[in-house]
Amino acid sequence: MQQNSFSIKGNIVDVVHQQIFTGEVKVENGKIQSIVPLPNLQAENYILPGFIDSHVHVESSMLVPSEFARLAVVHGTVATISDPHEIANVCGMQGVEFMIENGKQVNFKFNFGAPSCVPATTFETAGATLNSNDVQALLKKDEIVYLSEMMNFPGVLFKDEEVMKKLEVALASGKPIDGHAPGLKGEKAKQYIEASGLRNGAVVISTDHECFTKEEALDKLKYGMKILIREGSAAKNFEALIDLLNDYEDKIMFCSDDKHPDNLAIGHINQLCERAVAKGINIFKVLKAACLNPVIHYKMKVGLLQPGDDADFVVAQDLQKFKILQTYINGELVAENGKTFIQSVPVTPINQFNCSTITTEQLQLKVGNYPTVENKIYVIEALEGQLITNKLLLQGKQQNNEWVSDVENDILKMVVVNRYSNAPIAKCFIKNFGLKQGALASSVAHDSHNIVAVGCNDETLAKAINAVIKNKGGISAVSNDGKEMSVALPVAGLMSNEDGYKVADAYTAVDVMTKNTLGSTLAAPFMTLSFMALLVIPYLKLSDKGLFDGEKFEFVG
């Protein structure tokens, strides 16, 4: 729906100059020609800059960029800072190029980063490696606007040669560097932010979206970092951090990090604005975090509702609920009253999936083949709304000289299957999934995206894993009576090539089965599962090579 020259009247929300007035926005050829105050205008609607997700892995929506855009614009999102780290771990440079090219096919402002940690660690099997030369080549592209999150914080602290080379080429490019340092505080946080003195004590790594306490965020702010308040499908840090916006309005941004399709269909950054305003935070401080600060920090080519800017703005019913009536990008009406006008585009999948179906025998865990302390087994404790886990030592359940799931005490077997080649299956135990029967499996498993699965018995565990293998990627749920549901994700085993709303409905159906039939007590079981192999987040995780202590940064046992 092309509409690049027009005018629109309403309450103008000027975030740059922090004022609201009635007026008319005149758009010509996709740019704002003028904004004319009309003091006597009676207006109900509000015209404001479009929202920006300042850190998101589009792949976690299970949608390709063009489909992500279709859903996001309905909620007033006009742009993202997007880390294509997930597909890069599977398909390397080809994966990054896929994201860029697919994103270009729709009217939405994707701003991609150069993945800094592919693979994230040497303790897992990934599908590709991006070295400092690859990163340098990516940073030369106009479509690449920053160095994506530097997750290898030990590499920064210990001045790993390749890590430092990546930071150097990013600094030379003049593009910002994103951080990832969960739980890091004090002198270590300062050392990380300054990249071990790479620029004589200046801030090198400039953002962090991993803070889960206000204390941690304040510490990083003190050393010059900007804090991204994250509220995704699994990690939810909004409540812990939102008060910071009162005192640090220029240093805070909003992000989702990971947003599953069912959640994206309902809302996006507009929801964070609604919640922040409901807490009594000044509207301009809220909109700085949602609209202004990302544009300034990342030098984004996104309009801020000023004369001469690209006409990237939204019309909202009010400044409390932020119900979006219209979204414009480059002067084109891309969504109105809950309906997207962005059309789906054809997608040819790319992938790397090379493992064979498995047997229940491969899932067996003999007593003696799993680390114990005083006859107690190591158990990962998943935490609701967090990516970090706890490291527990609990009484395990034995049967026929094997360690097996203890459903009654919610200590379930979890496995990671190498999807890039046939290899031994890594096994451990996890608590807090709450399954009473059946199993779940997913090839969305940060960061290397091997297959991660959790289940009450080996039979359903094998069926769930094999369903994912059959689809060359996806999620699946299997019940004890043989009922099976899945969502195929043929694009790198991470994303669907189908209509985004259909994917959201299919995901919702599997999610409902996981909770209502299998009994999971988690708000987002598949999203939580996807982070249980993420070694760079403490404290205990499982890679395809074994149980890993994220605090000591070494395998257990």
C-alpha positions as CSV (number, residue, x, y, z in Angstrom):
1,M,0.0,0.0,0.0
2,Q,2.0,3.0,-1.3
3,Q,1.4,6.3,0.2
4,N,4.6,8.3,0.1
5,S,3.2,11.8,-0.2
6,F,0.5,12.8,2.2
7,S,-0.3,14.8,5.4
8,I,-1.6,13.7,8.7
9,K,-2.9,15.6,11.7
10,G,-2.8,14.8,15.4
11,N,-1.0,15.3,18.7
12,I,2.7,15.5,17.7
13,V,5.0,13.8,20.2
14,D,8.4,15.4,19.7
15,V,10.7,13.2,21.6
16,V,13.8,15.1,20.5
17,H,12.7,18.4,22.0
18,Q,10.4,16.8,24.6
19,Q,7.2,18.5,23.8
20,I,3.7,17.5,22.7
21,F,1.6,19.8,20.5
22,T,-1.2,19.6,18.0
23,G,-0.1,19.9,14.4
24,E,0.2,18.5,10.9
25,V,2.9,16.2,9.5
26,K,3.5,16.7,5.8
27,V,5.3,13.9,4.0
28,E,6.7,14.0,0.5
29,N,8.5,11.2,-1.3
30,G,8.9,9.2,1.9
31,K,10.4,12.1,4.0
32,I,9.0,14.6,6.4
33,Q,8.8,17.9,4.6
34,S,7.5,19.9,7.5
35,I,5.7,19.7,10.8
36,V,3.2,22.6,11.2
37,P,1.8,23.5,14.7
38,L,-2.0,23.9,14.7
39,P,-2.8,25.2,18.2
40,N,-6.6,25.1,17.6
41,L,-6.7,21.6,16.3
42,Q,-8.9,19.1,18.3
43,A,-7.0,15.9,18.1
44,E,-7.3,12.5,19.9
45,N,-4.6,10.4,18.3
46,Y,-0.9,10.7,18.9
47,I,1.8,10.8,16.2
48,L,5.2,9.6,17.5
49,P,8.5,8.0,16.2
50,G,8.4,4.3,15.5
51,F,9.6,1.8,18.1
52,I,13.0,0.0,17.9
53,D,14.0,-3.3,19.3
54,S,17.6,-2.5,20.3
55,H,18.7,-6.1,20.4
56,V,16.9,-9.1,18.9
57,H,17.8,-12.4,17.3
58,V,15.2,-12.5,14.6
59,E,15.8,-16.3,14.3
60,S,14.3,-16.9,17.7
61,S,10.9,-15.7,16.4
62,M,11.1,-18.9,14.2
63,L,10.4,-16.5,11.3
64,V,12.6,-15.2,8.5
65,P,13.2,-11.5,8.7
66,S,10.6,-10.6,6.1
67,E,7.9,-12.5,8.1
68,F,9.2,-11.0,11.4
69,A,8.7,-7.6,9.9
70,R,5.1,-8.4,8.9
71,L,4.2,-9.1,12.5
72,A,6.3,-6.4,14.2
73,V,5.0,-3.4,12.2
74,V,1.5,-4.1,13.6
75,H,2.8,-3.1,17.0
76,G,4.6,0.0,15.8
77,T,8.1,-1.4,15.4
78,V,9.9,0.1,12.5
79,A,13.4,-1.1,13.0
80,T,15.6,-3.6,14.8
81,I,19.2,-4.0,15.9
82,S,19.5,-7.6,14.9
83,D,22.2,-10.1,15.7
84,P,22.3,-12.9,13.1
85,H,24.5,-14.9,15.4
86,E,22.1,-17.9,15.5
87,I,22.1,-18.6,11.7
88,A,25.8,-17.8,11.5
89,N,26.5,-20.7,14.0
90,V,24.7,-23.0,11.6
91,C,25.5,-21.7,8.1
92,G,28.3,-19.1,8.6
93,M,28.7,-16.2,6.2
94,Q,26.0,-17.7,4.0
95,G,23.6,-17.4,6.9
96,V,24.3,-13.7,7.5
97,E,23.9,-13.0,3.8
98,F,20.6,-14.8,3.8
99,M,19.3,-12.6,6.6
100,I,20.4,-9.4,4.9
101,E,19.0,-10.3,1.5
102,N,15.7,-11.6,2.9
103,G,15.3,-8.5,5.1
104,K,15.8,-6.2,2.0
105,Q,12.7,-7.6,0.3
106,V,10.4,-5.8,2.7
107,N,9.9,-2.2,3.9
108,F,11.4,-2.5,7.3
109,K,14.7,-1.2,8.8
110,F,16.7,-4.2,9.8
111,N,20.2,-3.2,11.1
112,F,22.3,-6.4,11.3
113,G,25.5,-6.9,13.3
114,A,28.7,-8.9,12.5
115,P,28.5,-12.0,14.8
116,S,31.5,-11.9,17.2
117,C,31.4,-15.4,18.6
118,V,30.9,-18.1,16.1
119,P,31.2,-20.5,17.6
120,A,30.4,-19.1,21.0
121,T,32.9,-21.4,22.7
122,T,35.2,-24.3,21.9
123,F,33.3,-26.6,24.2
124,E,30.5,-27.4,21.7
125,T,30.0,-28.3,18.0
126,A,28.8,-25.6,15.7
127,G,28.2,-25.6,12.0
128,A,30.6,-22.8,11.1
129,T,33.4,-20.5,12.3
130,L,33.8,-16.8,11.7
131,N,37.3,-15.5,12.4
132,S,38.5,-11.9,12.7
133,N,39.0,-11.7,8.9
134,D,35.4,-12.7,8.3
135,V,34.2,-10.2,10.9
136,Q,36.3,-7.5,9.3
137,A,34.7,-8.3,5.9
138,L,31.2,-8.1,7.3
139,L,31.9,-4.8,9.1
140,K,32.8,-3.3,5.7
141,K,29.2,-3.8,4.5
142,D,26.8,-0.9,4.8
143,E,24.1,-3.3,6.1
144,I,26.3,-4.3,9.1
145,V,26.1,-1.5,11.6
146,Y,27.8,-2.9,14.7
147,L,29.8,-5.8,16.2
148,S,27.3,-8.2,17.8
149,E,27.4,-9.2,21.4
150,M,30.9,-10.2,22.6
151,M,29.8,-13.3,24.6
152,N,33.3,-14.6,25.2
153,F,33.9,-12.4,28.2
154,P,36.6,-14.7,29.5
155,G,38.4,-14.2,26.2
156,V,38.2,-10.4,26.7
157,L,39.4,-10.6,30.3
158,F,42.3,-12.9,29.4
159,K,43.1,-11.0,26.1
160,D,42.5,-14.0,23.8
161,E,44.3,-13.1,20.6
162,E,41.5,-13.7,18.2
163,V,38.9,-12.0,20.4
164,M,41.1,-8.9,20.6
165,K,41.5,-8.9,16.9
166,K,37.8,-8.8,16.4
167,L,37.4,-5.9,18.8
168,E,40.3,-4.1,17.0
169,V,38.7,-4.4,13.6
170,A,35.4,-3.2,15.0
171,L,37.0,-0.2,16.6
172,A,38.8,0.6,13.3
173,S,35.4,0.5,11.5
174,G,34.0,3.1,13.8
175,K,31.0,0.9,14.5
176,P,29.7,0.2,18.1
177,I,30.4,-3.0,19.9
178,D,27.7,-4.8,21.8
179,G,28.4,-6.6,25.1
180,H,27.2,-9.8,26.9
181,A,28.6,-10.2,30.4
182,P,26.0,-11.8,32.7
183,G,26.8,-11.3,36.4
184,L,30.0,-9.5,35.8
185,K,30.6,-6.7,38.3
186,G,33.3,-4.6,39.9
187,E,36.9,-4.6,38.5
188,K,36.1,-7.4,36.1
189,A,33.2,-5.5,34.6
190,K,35.4,-2.4,34.2
191,Q,38.1,-4.6,32.6
192,Y,35.5,-6.1,30.2
193,I,34.0,-2.8,29.2
194,E,37.4,-1.3,28.5
195,A,38.4,-4.5,26.7
196,S,41.5,-4.9,29.0
197,G,42.7,-1.4,28.2
198,L,42.5,-1.7,24.4
199,R,42.0,2.0,24.1
200,N,43.7,3.4,27.2
201,G,40.8,3.0,29.5
202,A,38.1,4.2,27.2
203,V,34.7,2.4,26.8
204,V,35.1,-0.2,24.1
205,I,32.2,-2.6,24.7
206,S,29.3,-0.2,25.0
207,T,26.1,-2.1,25.8
208,D,24.9,-5.0,27.9
209,H,21.5,-6.7,27.8
210,E,22.3,-9.5,30.3
211,C,21.8,-7.6,33.6
212,F,19.4,-9.5,35.9
213,T,19.8,-7.2,38.9
214,K,19.7,-3.5,39.4
215,E,22.9,-3.6,41.3
216,E,24.7,-5.2,38.3
217,A,23.3,-2.7,35.9
218,L,24.3,0.3,38.1
219,D,27.8,-1.1,38.3
220,K,28.1,-1.2,34.5
221,L,26.5,2.2,34.1
222,K,29.1,3.6,36.4
223,Y,31.8,2.4,34.0
224,G,30.2,4.0,31.0
225,M,28.1,1.2,29.6
226,K,24.6,1.6,28.3
227,I,22.0,-0.9,29.6
228,L,19.4,-2.6,27.4
229,I,16.3,-3.6,29.4
230,R,15.3,-7.0,28.1
231,E,11.9,-8.5,28.2
232,G,11.7,-11.5,25.9
233,S,9.8,-14.8,25.8
234,A,12.2,-16.5,28.3
235,A,14.5,-13.8,29.9
236,K,12.4,-11.1,31.7
237,N,14.4,-8.4,33.4
238,F,12.0,-5.5,33.0
239,E,10.7,-5.5,36.6
240,A,14.3,-5.7,38.0
241,L,15.7,-2.8,35.9
242,I,12.9,-0.4,34.8
243,D,13.4,2.0,37.7
244,L,16.8,2.9,36.2
245,L,15.0,4.8,33.5
246,N,14.1,7.5,36.0
247,D,17.8,8.5,36.5
248,Y,19.5,7.2,33.4
249,E,17.2,8.2,30.5
250,D,20.0,8.7,28.0
251,K,21.7,5.3,28.7
252,I,18.7,2.9,28.6
253,M,17.1,1.1,25.7
254,F,14.4,-1.5,25.3
255,C,14.9,-4.9,23.7
256,S,13.4,-8.4,23.5
257,D,16.6,-10.4,22.7
258,D,14.4,-13.5,21.9
259,K,10.7,-13.3,21.0
260,H,8.7,-16.4,20.1
261,P,6.1,-16.1,17.3
262,D,3.1,-16.4,19.5
263,N,4.3,-13.5,21.7
264,L,5.3,-11.4,18.7
265,A,1.8,-11.8,17.3
266,I,0.4,-10.2,20.5
267,G,2.9,-7.3,21.1
268,H,6.4,-6.0,21.0
269,I,8.2,-2.9,22.3
270,N,4.8,-1.1,22.6
271,Q,4.1,-3.4,25.6
272,L,7.2,-2.2,27.4
273,C,6.1,1.4,26.8
274,E,2.7,0.6,28.3
275,R,4.2,-1.0,31.4
276,A,6.8,1.7,31.9
277,V,4.2,4.5,31.8
278,A,1.9,2.5,34.1
279,K,4.8,2.7,36.7
280,G,4.6,6.5,36.5
281,I,7.8,7.0,34.5
282,N,7.9,10.2,32.4
283,I,6.6,9.6,28.9
284,F,9.7,11.2,27.2
285,K,12.0,9.0,29.2
286,V,10.1,6.0,28.1
287,L,10.1,7.0,24.4
288,K,13.8,7.8,24.6
289,A,14.4,4.2,25.5
290,A,12.0,2.9,22.9
291,C,12.7,5.3,20.0
292,L,15.5,7.8,20.4
293,N,18.5,6.2,22.1
294,P,19.0,3.3,19.7
295,V,19.0,5.6,16.7
296,I,21.7,7.8,18.3
297,H,23.8,5.0,19.7
298,Y,23.8,2.9,16.5
299,K,23.7,5.8,14.1
300,M,20.6,4.2,12.6
301,K,19.0,5.6,9.4
302,V,15.6,5.8,11.1
303,G,13.5,8.9,11.3
304,L,12.7,10.6,14.6
305,L,9.7,12.7,13.5
306,Q,11.8,15.7,12.6
307,P,11.7,17.8,9.3
308,G,14.0,16.1,6.8
309,D,13.8,12.7,8.4
310,D,12.6,9.5,6.8
311,A,8.8,9.3,7.5
312,D,9.1,6.4,10.0
313,F,6.4,7.0,12.6
314,V,3.3,5.6,14.2
315,V,-0.1,6.8,15.1
316,A,-1.2,5.6,18.6
317,Q,-4.6,5.8,20.1
318,D,-3.1,7.1,23.4
319,L,0.1,7.3,25.4
320,Q,-1.0,4.8,28.1
321,K,-1.9,1.6,26.3
322,F,0.0,2.4,23.1
323,K,-2.6,0.8,20.8
324,I,-1.1,1.3,17.4
325,L,-3.6,2.5,14.7
326,Q,-1.1,3.0,11.9
327,T,2.6,2.4,11.2
328,Y,4.5,4.2,8.5
329,I,8.0,3.4,7.2
330,N,9.6,5.7,4.5
331,G,6.1,7.2,4.2
332,E,4.5,3.9,3.4
333,L,1.5,2.7,5.4
334,V,2.8,-0.8,6.4
335,A,0.1,-1.6,9.1
336,E,-3.3,-0.3,10.2
337,N,-5.7,-1.3,12.9
338,G,-4.0,-4.7,13.6
339,K,-3.5,-5.6,10.0
340,T,-0.1,-5.8,8.3
341,F,0.3,-4.6,4.7
342,I,3.7,-6.1,4.2
343,Q,3.3,-9.1,1.8
344,S,5.0,-12.4,2.3
345,V,7.9,-13.2,-0.1
346,P,9.1,-16.5,-1.4
347,V,11.9,-18.1,0.7
348,T,14.3,-20.8,-0.4
349,P,15.6,-22.5,2.7
350,I,19.3,-22.9,3.5
351,N,20.3,-25.5,6.1
352,Q,22.9,-27.8,7.6
353,F,21.4,-30.9,9.2
354,N,23.5,-34.1,8.9
355,C,22.5,-36.5,11.8
356,S,20.7,-39.8,11.6
357,T,17.6,-40.8,13.6
358,I,18.5,-42.1,17.1
359,T,17.5,-45.1,19.2
360,T,16.4,-45.4,22.8
361,E,19.6,-47.3,23.5
362,Q,21.7,-44.3,22.6
363,L,19.9,-42.3,25.3
364,Q,20.7,-44.7,28.2
365,L,22.9,-43.3,30.9
366,K,24.8,-46.0,32.9
367,V,25.6,-45.5,36.5
368,G,29.3,-44.6,36.6
369,N,29.1,-42.6,33.4
370,Y,27.8,-39.5,35.0
371,P,29.6,-37.3,37.6
372,T,28.5,-37.6,41.2
373,V,29.5,-36.1,44.5
374,E,28.9,-38.3,47.6
375,N,26.4,-40.4,45.6
376,K,24.4,-37.3,44.5
377,I,24.1,-36.3,40.8
378,Y,24.6,-32.9,39.2
379,V,21.2,-31.3,38.2
380,I,20.6,-28.1,36.2
381,E,17.9,-26.0,37.8
382,A,16.0,-24.0,35.2
383,L,14.7,-20.7,36.5
384,E,11.5,-19.0,35.3
385,G,12.2,-15.8,33.3
386,Q,16.0,-16.2,33.5
387,L,18.7,-17.6,31.3
388,I,21.0,-18.3,34.2
389,T,20.6,-21.7,35.9
390,N,21.5,-23.1,39.3
391,K,23.9,-26.0,39.9
392,L,22.3,-28.6,42.2
393,L,23.5,-31.8,43.7
394,L,20.5,-34.1,44.3
395,Q,19.6,-37.7,44.9
396,G,19.2,-39.4,41.5
397,K,16.9,-42.3,40.5
398,Q,18.5,-45.6,39.4
399,Q,16.8,-48.4,37.5
400,N,18.6,-51.4,36.0
401,N,22.0,-49.8,36.7
402,E,21.0,-46.7,34.8
403,W,20.3,-43.1,35.9
404,V,16.7,-42.4,34.8
405,S,14.2,-39.5,35.0
406,D,12.5,-39.0,38.4
407,V,9.2,-37.6,37.4
408,E,7.8,-37.5,40.9
409,N,10.6,-35.2,42.0
410,D,10.8,-33.3,38.7
411,I,14.4,-34.4,37.9
412,L,14.2,-35.2,34.2
413,K,16.7,-36.4,31.7
414,M,18.0,-33.8,29.3
415,V,20.1,-34.6,26.2
416,V,21.9,-32.7,23.4
417,V,22.3,-34.4,20.0
418,N,25.0,-33.2,17.6
419,R,23.0,-32.2,14.5
420,Y,26.1,-31.7,12.3
421,S,27.3,-35.3,12.4
422,N,26.6,-38.6,14.1
423,A,28.3,-38.5,17.5
424,P,27.7,-39.7,21.1
425,I,24.7,-38.1,22.8
426,A,25.4,-35.9,25.8
427,K,23.1,-36.4,28.8
428,C,22.4,-34.8,32.1
429,F,19.4,-34.0,34.4
430,I,17.3,-30.9,34.8
431,K,14.8,-29.6,37.3
432,N,11.8,-27.2,37.0
433,F,10.3,-28.3,33.6
434,G,7.5,-30.0,35.5
435,L,6.7,-32.6,32.9
436,K,4.5,-35.4,34.1
437,Q,4.8,-37.4,30.9
438,G,6.3,-37.3,27.4
439,A,9.1,-35.2,26.0
440,L,10.1,-32.0,24.2
441,A,12.8,-31.5,21.6
442,S,14.1,-28.5,19.7
443,S,16.8,-27.6,17.2
444,V,16.6,-24.0,18.4
445,A,19.4,-24.5,21.0
446,H,21.6,-21.5,21.6
447,D,24.3,-21.1,20.5
448,S,25.3,-23.9,18.2
449,H,21.8,-25.1,17.6
450,N,22.3,-28.8,18.1
451,I,19.1,-30.7,19.2
452,V,18.2,-30.3,22.9
453,A,15.5,-32.4,24.4
454,V,14.0,-33.1,27.8
455,G,11.7,-36.0,28.8
456,C,10.2,-38.4,31.3
457,N,11.3,-41.6,29.5
458,D,13.7,-42.6,26.8
459,E,10.9,-43.8,24.4
460,T,9.2,-40.4,24.1
461,L,12.5,-38.6,24.2
462,A,13.7,-40.6,21.2
463,K,10.4,-39.9,19.3
464,A,10.6,-36.2,20.0
465,I,14.2,-36.0,18.8
466,N,13.5,-38.0,15.7
467,A,10.5,-35.8,14.8
468,V,13.0,-32.8,14.7
469,I,15.5,-34.8,12.7
470,K,12.8,-35.8,10.2
471,N,11.9,-32.2,9.6
472,K,15.5,-31.1,9.3
473,G,14.9,-28.8,12.3
474,G,12.0,-27.6,14.4
475,I,10.3,-28.2,17.7
476,S,8.3,-31.2,18.8
477,A,6.3,-32.6,21.7
478,V,5.3,-36.2,22.3
479,S,3.0,-37.7,24.9
480,N,3.1,-41.2,26.4
481,D,0.2,-42.3,24.3
482,G,2.0,-41.5,21.1
483,K,0.4,-38.1,20.3
484,E,2.9,-36.0,18.5
485,M,2.9,-32.3,17.5
486,S,5.7,-30.4,15.8
487,V,6.6,-27.2,13.9
488,A,9.0,-27.7,11.0
489,L,11.8,-25.1,10.8
490,P,13.6,-25.9,7.5
491,V,15.5,-22.6,7.3
492,A,18.8,-23.5,9.2
493,G,16.7,-25.6,11.6
494,L,15.7,-22.2,13.2
495,M,13.1,-20.6,11.1
496,S,10.0,-21.5,9.1
497,N,9.4,-20.4,5.5
498,E,5.7,-20.1,6.1
499,D,3.3,-17.2,6.9
500,G,4.3,-15.8,10.3
501,Y,0.8,-15.8,11.7
502,K,0.3,-19.5,10.7
503,V,3.7,-20.3,12.4
504,A,2.5,-18.4,15.5
505,D,-0.7,-20.5,15.6
506,A,1.2,-23.8,15.1
507,Y,3.7,-22.9,17.8
508,T,0.8,-22.0,20.2
509,A,-0.8,-25.4,19.6
510,V,2.4,-27.2,20.5
511,D,3.0,-24.9,23.5
512,V,-0.6,-25.7,24.8
513,M,0.1,-29.4,24.5
514,T,3.3,-29.1,26.4
515,K,1.6,-27.4,29.3
516,N,-1.9,-29.0,29.3
517,T,-1.0,-32.6,28.3
518,L,2.6,-33.0,29.3
519,G,2.3,-30.8,32.4
520,S,5.1,-28.3,32.0
521,T,4.9,-25.5,34.6
522,L,7.1,-23.0,32.7
523,A,5.7,-20.0,31.0
524,A,7.7,-20.6,27.8
525,P,9.1,-24.2,28.0
526,F,10.5,-24.2,24.5
527,M,12.3,-20.9,24.9
528,T,13.7,-22.0,28.3
529,L,14.8,-25.3,26.7
530,S,16.6,-23.4,23.9
531,F,18.9,-21.8,26.5
532,M,19.9,-24.9,28.4
533,A,22.8,-25.5,26.0
534,L,24.0,-21.9,26.2
535,L,27.4,-22.3,27.8
536,V,28.3,-18.6,28.1
537,I,25.5,-18.1,30.7
538,P,26.2,-19.6,34.1
539,Y,26.0,-21.7,36.1
540,L,25.4,-25.2,34.7
541,K,24.6,-26.1,31.1
542,L,24.8,-29.1,28.7
543,S,26.6,-29.0,25.3
544,D,26.8,-31.8,22.8
545,K,30.2,-32.6,24.4
546,G,29.1,-32.8,28.0
547,L,28.0,-31.1,31.2
548,F,29.5,-27.6,31.5
549,D,30.2,-25.4,34.5
550,G,29.7,-21.8,33.2
551,E,31.3,-20.3,36.3
552,K,34.6,-22.2,36.1
553,F,34.3,-22.4,32.2
554,E,35.1,-26.1,32.1
555,F,33.4,-29.4,31.8
556,V,32.1,-31.1,35.0
557,G,33.9,-34.2,36.1
